[in-house]
Amino acid sequence: MSFAYPYILFLLLGVPVYIGLYLLARASRKRRLKTFGREESLARLMPLVSPYKPPLKLALQLLAYTMLVLALARPWGGVKGATNVKEGIEVVIAVDASNSMLAPSSDKSGSPDRMRMAKMILEKLINRLDNDRVGLIEYAGEAYTLIPVTGDYVSAKMFLNSISPNDIQNQGTNIAAAIELATRSFSESKEIGKSIILITDAEELDDPQSVMEAASQAASKNIQLNVVGVGGETPVRIPEGQGYMLDPTTGQPVETRLNEDLALEIAKVGHGIYVNASNKDCLNELERQMDKVSKTALESSFTAVHDELYGFFGWAALIFILLDILVVDSKFGWLDRITFFKKEEK
C-alpha cells in the first residue's frame, strides 16, 4: 500500500504524545485522590466510576484519529489499467473569406454580416465535434490552410475567429481550390471517416465546372461534402468604409446574393447535404449527416489507475467516533451482576 500524500502521516506522531499526556493526567489524578484517603476506601465511595472506561475511550479515540490520518493521506492499493479509445471522424472546414462575406446575412435591418454568422455557426459546430478531429481552411481567390487536422479545438476556434476578408489580397470565390486543398488535408488512412464542411455564398465563381469536378473527386475518395450557405436570395450591398463597395467598371454599388441553386448542386455532387445558416435546425441537420460517416478509433491511450482505499479508513474512523460517543464514563450497570473471578472457599 502506498499514499498519495505521505507527508500527512507525520500527524501519527500525535498518537504517542496523546498517550503520554493521558498517562500523566491519570498519574496526577491518582496523586490527588491519595490526599483524600486510601484508594480501596475511595473506590467504595465512587461506585459508578469505572476503571476500564477511560482506557477504552482512549483506545477508541486513538483508533479514530489514526484512521482519519490514514484516510487524509489517501492510501492506494494495487494498480489497474484503463484503456481509453476515442472514436470519431476527420472534419475539414473551408470558410469563404471573399469580400461578399462582409455583406449582411439578410436584407433585414440589423442582421449580422455573413462572416459573423458563419463564425457563430462553426464555433457551435466545433463544440459538438467531441472526439472528432478538425482542420480549417480559408479561401477567396486562393485557398490557404489555417490549421491542419487536429484535436485541439481551442486553437481551431482561435484561428476561426481570426479570419477576415479585409486581410485577403487575392479576392474571388475559388471554391474548387478550397475543395481540392481540403481533400488533400485529410490523413492517408482509408479507415477513417472524412467530411468537408464548405461555408460559402456560392457567388461569382471563376469556373463552376471545376468546382463540380473537385466535388466529384472528393466523393470518389469517400469524403462527404456538406455545404452551408450564408446570405439570402435578396441582393444586398457590401459595406466598405463609410459607404458601400463600388464596381470599378460602372461605379455603382456592388450587390450580392446567395446562389442556393449552385450550393445545392455542389452538395449533391459531393454526396452531402446543403443547409442554410439561417435555418434554426442547421447544426442538427449537419450532425445527422456527419453521423452517417463511419467512425473509427482515432486515438488509444493506457492509463494506470490506483485503487483508492481512503473510503475504508474514513468509514472506520466514523465507526470508532460513534463508539466513543456511545461509551459513557460510568460503569455498565449490568456488569455489576456478573462475577468474573470467584473467591475460593476455605
N, C-alpha and C positions, 0 to 999 in steps of 0.2 A: 504494500500500500504506500502511496506517495501523497503529497499535499501540494495544492496549488499555491498556498500562502504559508509556507513552513515557518516563517518568522513569527506567526501568531502563536506557535507552540511555546514560545518563551513565557506566555501567560501561565503555563502549567507550573512555573516556579512559585506561583501563588499558593499551590496546594501545601507544600511543607511549611510555608510561612503561616498559613491559616491553622495548620495542625499545631505548630509551635505556640501561636497565640492562644489557642484553645487550651493547651496543657498548662500554660502559665495562668490562665484565668481559673482553671479548675484547682490548681495548687493554691492560688490566692484565696479562693473561696473556702478551701479546706482549712487554711490557717485561720481565717476569720471565724469559722464555725467552732474551732477549738477554744476560742476565747469564751464561748458560752457553755462549754461542758464537754463531756466525753461523747465521741461520735455515736456509740451504741445508744446512749440515752437520748440524744438529739434525734436519732432516726425514728424512735417511737413517738416523738412529738410532731414529726412531719410524715404521717403515714402515706400521703399522696405523692410524695416526692420519689420519683423513680431513679435509681442509679444507672439504669440501662438506656433510658430515652435520650439523654444528651449525646452519648457516643453514637447512638443510632441516627439521630438527626444530623450529627456532624458527618457521618458517612454518606447519608443521602445528599446533603448539600455539596460535599466534595465530589461525589459522582456526577451530580447535575452540572457543577462547574466544569469538570473535566470533559463531559460530553459536549457541552456548549462550546468550549475552546476548540475541541476537535472538529466540530461542525463548522465553526468560523474559519478554520484552516483549510476547509474544502478538501476533504480526503478523496483520493482517486483509487479505484480498484484496478482491474485489468484494462487493457486497451482493445477496442474493437474497431474494425474498419468500416467506413461507409463510402460507397462508390456513387458519385453523382453523375448522371448522364443528362446532358442538355440536348433536346431535340428541337430543330427549327429549320428555317429556310434562309436563303440569302436574298436580300431585297436591295435593289439599286434604285434610288430616287433621282430622276432627272428633272431639274427645275428650269423653266423658261425664264431667262433674265433679259429678254428683249425690252425695248422701250415701251411697247404696248402693255407690258405688265404694270406700268405706272398708272394706267387708266383706271377709273372706278370699276368695281366689280359689277355694278349695275347702274341703270340710269336714275335710280332713286337718290334723293339728296342725302348726303352724309354717309353713303356706303363706303366701306374701306376700299383701297386700291387692290388690284388683283394680286400683287406680290404679297401684301399683308395677309390677304385671305389665304393664299397658298401656304404661307408660313404657319398660320394658325392650324390649318388642316393637317399639315405634315408633322408639326410638333405633337399633336394629339395622336397621330398615327404611330410615330416613333415610340411614344409612351405605351402603346398597346402591343408592340412587337415582342415583348417578353424575352424569349431565348433566341430570337432570330438575329441574324447579322445584317447590318445596313451599310450601304455606301451612298455617297452623294455626288451628283454631277450638276454643274450649271452650264447653260448653253444659250447662245444667241446666234451670231454668225458662225461661231465655232463652239465646240464642247470642251469642257475642262473638268478634270477630276478634283473635287474639293477634299474628299476623304475616301480612302479605299474601304472595301467591305470590312466591317469591324463590329465588335460587340460593345464598343464604347459609345453609348447613346448620348452621354453628356457632350462629348466632342462633336458628335453628329449634329446635335441641336445648336451648338455654338457656331459651327460653320454654316448651318442653315440660316441662322439669323444674320449672318454677315453678307448674304447675297444681296446685291443691289444693281439694278440696270445702269445706274449712273457710273458704275465702275467698269462697265464693258465698253471698250472702244469699237470693236468689230461687231456692229449690230446686224440684226436679221433674225430669222427663226429657222435655224438649221436643225430640224428635228431628226433628220436622217443621221447626222453626225452624233447626236445625243444617244440615239438607239444603238448605233454601232459601238460607241465607246462604252455604253452600259453593258452590252453583250460581252465585250472583252474584259470587263471589270470583275466578272464572277470567277470563282475558283474553278480549276480544271476538272474537279470531281464530277462525274456524271450521276452520282448517287444523291447529291444534294439538290433539293428543290430550289428553283430560282424564279424570281419575279421582278419585273421592271414597273415602276410607277412613274408615268410621264405626266408632268404638270405643264399645261400649255393652253393658249387661247387659239392655237392652230391657225394663225393668220399670217399672211404674207410669206408663204413657204416658197423657198427658192426653187425647189424641184420636188413636187408632190409624188412623182413616180419613184424617186429614190427613197422616199420615206416608206412607201409601201413595200419596196424591196427589202429595206432594213428590218421592217416589222416581220415580214415573212421569213427572213433569215433567222431572226431571234426565235420565232415559233418553231422552226425546223430543229432548233437545239433544245427544245422542251423548256423554253423560257417564256413564262406568261407575261404578256404586255398589257398592262391596265392604263387607261388614260383618264386623268382628272381634268375636266375643263373648267377654266376660270373666266368669268365675264358673262355678259348677257348678249342676246341677239340684237338688241337695240344699239346702234352705233353711238359711241361716246368719244369725247375729245381726250387727248393725252396732256395732262398738266406739264408745264415747263416754266420754271421761274415764277413770275407773277401772272403769266398768261398760259397759252397753250402751244404745243409743238406745231410748227408750221411746215407745210410741204415746200421743200426748196425750189420746186419747179413752178407751182401755181401760187405759192404764198398763202394758201388757205390752210386753216387748222386741219390737222390730221385726225381722222376719225377711225375708230377701231371697234370691231365686234367679234364675239366668239363664233368660230366656224365649227358648229357642232356636227355637221354632216361629215366633215373631214375627220374630226376627232373620233366619231363613231366608226368610221371606216378603218382607221389605224388600229383601234382596239379589236375590231372584228378580224382583221388580218393577223393580228398578234395573239389571237386565241385568248383574249382577255375581255374586260368589260369597260364601258365608258360610264362615268358618273360626273355630275356637275357639282362643283364645290359648294354651291348654294343649297344643294339638297341636304336636308337635315339628317337623312339616313346615309349620307355619303360614306362615312367611315365604316359603318356596319356592312354596307354592300362590299366595300373593298376587303374587309376582314373575311367575309363569307367567301369571296372569290379566292383570296390567298390561302384559305383553309383547304382549297382543292389541290393545292400544290403539296406533294408528298413531303412530310417532314422526316429528317434523318438525324442521327447523332452528330452534333457539331462539335461537342466537347465532352470529355470524360475525365473526371478527377477523383482521386482517392484521398479521403480524409480520415485521419486517426482520431477516434473519439474515445475519451476516458469514461469509465463507469463512475458516475457521481454517487458518493456514499454519504454526503453530508445530511441527507434526509434521515438516514438511520440514526445517526448520532443526535440530530435535532429532536427526533421523537423520544429517544432515550432520555435526553436532558429534561424534556417536558414531563415525562413519567416520574422521574426522580423528584422534580419540583413539586408535583402533585402529592407524591407520597410524603414528602417533608411537611407539606401543609396539613395533611391528614393526621400525621403523628403528633399528638399533643404532648406537653411536657409531663403531665401527671401519669400515674400508674394506670394500667388497664385493670378495671375492677374485677373482671372475670379471672385474671391471673392469680388473685388472692385465694381463689378456691382450689388452686392446683398446687400440690406438694411435689416439688421436683426432687427433693432429697429427703428420704425418710430416715428418722433417727433410729439407731439401733436400740432395741430394748435390752435392758440388763436383767 
